[in-house]
């Protein structure tokens, strides 16, 4: 089940910056925050689930809620 993101443009810019920086850390140092698992990021009153996509070599917003 998916839920739409309800973020402002400023929040999306912040999120994009953070995900880019986390991706660079992982590519440079080979360290993921949660190997093969989802990570929850808090952004103001929102909780977003992200995961490492090894094909894209980037952290991506996970569109799944729950397991």
PyMOL commands that set and color helices and strands:
alter all, ss='L'
color gray80, all
select helices_A, chain A and resi 9-29
alter helices_A, ss='H'
color red, helices_A
select strands_A, chain A and resi 38-43+46-53+58-61
alter strands_A, ss='S'
color yellow, strands_A
deselect
rebuild
show_as cartoon
